[in-house]
Amino acid sequence: MIEAGKKVTLIGAFKVREKQDDYIIFDSFEKGTVEMTNQYNDVGYQEYDVDGKEKDFDGFTKGDFFRFNGELEVVRSNELFTKLKVIDGTIISVPNHKIVEVE
């Protein structure tokens, strides 16, 4: 578990699995290339289509693909998943194996 308030970064891309009332559940998405990785911004998040091409953000919709960059704040955590606050205050839930703590 990761302590609330800690800063973390995320590894890889994610796909929106489900929208809850107070957070959005993401599954890790294991697809990427060196070219795609080199395109990511240092801060923020970017939405992608299924081919890995950037597209304009149109909200968090089931099936959308995202990459989150920069440091995100931990809201709460358990043994499997951690909830994080993204830039606009939205809470997302991601699997712990895709998280790296910032020192």
Secondary structure, 3 states (H helix, E strand, C coil): CCCCCCEEEECCEEEEEEECCCCEEEEEECCCCHHHHHCCCCCEEEEECCCCCEECCCCCCCCCEEEEECCEEEEEECCCEEEEECCCCCEEEEEHHHEEECC
